[in-house]
Amino acid sequence: MIHSSIEKHDVTDKSDITKIPSDRKPFGKINYIMMLICLAMIVVGFILMSGPGSSAETGFNPDIFSTRRIVVGPTISFLGFLFMAFAIIYTPKKKR
């Protein structure tokens, strides 16, 4: 039999879930705030990339090659994904 240092808890007692000490939780409040900001950056980047395309009926639309759609939008989305990885990995310093 393998012994572990994890304490056994009754799974049916849901009140134990909220009593997890903050040093055992995987993410803190700052992590969630940073992840929400990153998610907003990703959504804004995709919104900036959206717009009408070209079709056979309407003809060529030069707006598909605008700086907003091919530079600004993808850059903001990429930075959002990059910072999201940092937000997940970030561990705040412990208080003394």
Residue pairs with C-beta under 8 A, 6 or more apart in sequence:
9 16
10 16
22 28
23 94
27 35
27 88
28 92
30 90
30 92
31 87
31 88
31 90
34 83
34 86
34 87
34 90
35 84
35 87
35 88
37 83
37 87
38 80
38 81
38 83
38 84
38 87
39 80
39 84
40 80
41 76
41 77
41 79
41 80
41 83
42 76
42 77
42 80
42 81
42 84
44 76
44 80
45 73
45 74
45 75
45 76
45 77
45 78
45 79
45 80
46 73
46 77
47 73
48 68
48 69
48 72
48 73
48 76
49 69
49 73
49 74
49 77
51 63
51 64
51 69
52 58
52 61
52 63
53 61
53 64
54 60
54 61
54 64
63 69
